[in-house]
């Protein structure tokens, strides 16, 4: 599940639950459409996410490329998700912050 909100010109995408392959596939078109409409940077709030699959990592890469360098950040990342992001090297290419 994802809830969208705007904070000034930033699009906040607050995800919840497990971002597995099926869930991510169901959300991808809506997320990318909202991102395309967003005037500024995008924030993925992962406070309520306890699992991410490679499909969610792919979505992060897609949105990062769509918005450009420095325009996507992942915040409130739980330790188990942060571990996956670090293993994948996402902490080197995206702004990734723990909770």
C-alpha positions as CSV (number, residue, x, y, z in Angstrom):
1,X,0.0,0.0,0.0
2,X,1.1,3.6,-0.6
3,X,-0.3,6.9,0.5
4,X,0.7,10.1,-1.4
5,X,1.0,13.6,0.0
6,X,2.7,16.8,-0.9
7,X,5.0,18.8,1.4
8,X,5.6,22.0,-0.4
9,X,7.0,20.8,-3.7
10,X,8.1,17.3,-2.4
11,X,6.0,14.2,-3.2
12,X,5.9,11.9,-0.2
13,X,5.2,8.3,-0.9
14,X,4.5,6.5,2.4
15,X,4.6,2.8,1.8
16,X,3.4,0.1,4.2
17,X,3.6,-3.6,4.5
18,X,5.8,-5.9,2.5
19,X,7.0,-4.5,-0.8
20,X,7.2,-7.9,-2.5
21,X,7.0,-8.6,-6.2
22,X,3.2,-8.7,-6.5
23,X,2.6,-5.7,-4.3
24,X,5.2,-3.6,-6.0
25,X,3.9,-4.6,-9.5
26,X,0.4,-3.5,-8.5
27,X,1.8,-0.1,-7.3
28,X,4.4,0.7,-9.9
29,X,2.2,2.4,-12.5
30,X,0.5,4.6,-9.9
31,X,3.8,5.6,-8.3
32,X,5.5,6.4,-11.6
33,X,2.5,8.5,-12.7
34,X,2.5,10.5,-9.5
35,X,6.2,11.0,-9.7
36,X,5.9,12.3,-13.3
37,X,3.5,14.9,-12.0
38,X,5.6,15.9,-9.0
39,X,7.1,19.4,-9.3
40,X,10.1,18.6,-7.1
41,X,11.9,15.8,-5.3
42,X,10.4,12.5,-4.2
43,X,10.6,10.9,-0.8
44,X,9.9,7.3,-0.2
45,X,8.9,6.9,3.5
46,X,9.6,3.3,4.5
47,X,8.7,3.6,8.2
48,X,6.0,0.9,7.8
49,X,7.9,-1.4,5.4
50,X,9.5,-4.5,6.8
51,X,10.5,-6.3,3.6
52,X,11.6,-5.2,0.1
53,X,12.0,-7.4,-3.0
54,X,14.1,-6.9,-6.1
55,X,11.0,-5.5,-7.7
56,X,10.9,-2.6,-5.2
57,X,14.6,-2.0,-5.7
58,X,13.9,-1.8,-9.4
59,X,11.1,0.8,-8.7
60,X,13.5,2.9,-6.7
61,X,16.0,2.8,-9.6
62,X,13.3,3.7,-12.1
63,X,12.0,6.7,-10.0
64,X,15.6,7.8,-9.4
65,X,16.3,7.9,-13.1
66,X,13.0,9.5,-13.8
67,X,13.6,12.4,-11.4
68,X,17.3,12.7,-11.8
69,X,20.3,12.8,-9.5
70,X,19.6,13.7,-5.9
71,X,15.8,13.9,-6.4
72,X,14.8,10.6,-4.6
73,X,15.4,9.9,-1.0
74,X,14.4,6.9,1.2
75,X,13.7,7.9,4.8
76,X,12.7,6.1,8.0
77,X,14.2,2.9,6.7
78,X,14.0,0.0,9.2
79,X,17.3,-1.9,9.9
80,X,16.3,-5.1,8.1
81,X,15.4,-3.1,5.0
82,X,18.5,-0.9,5.3
83,X,20.6,-4.0,5.3
84,X,19.1,-5.0,1.9
85,X,19.6,-1.6,0.5
86,X,23.2,-1.5,1.6
87,X,24.0,-5.0,0.2
88,X,22.5,-3.8,-3.2
89,X,24.6,-0.6,-3.0
90,X,21.6,1.7,-2.9
91,X,23.2,3.7,-0.1
92,X,25.9,4.8,-2.6
93,X,23.5,6.0,-5.3
94,X,20.5,7.3,-3.3
95,X,19.9,9.2,-0.2
96,X,19.0,6.4,2.3
97,X,18.4,7.2,6.0
98,X,17.5,5.0,8.9
99,X,14.5,5.7,11.2
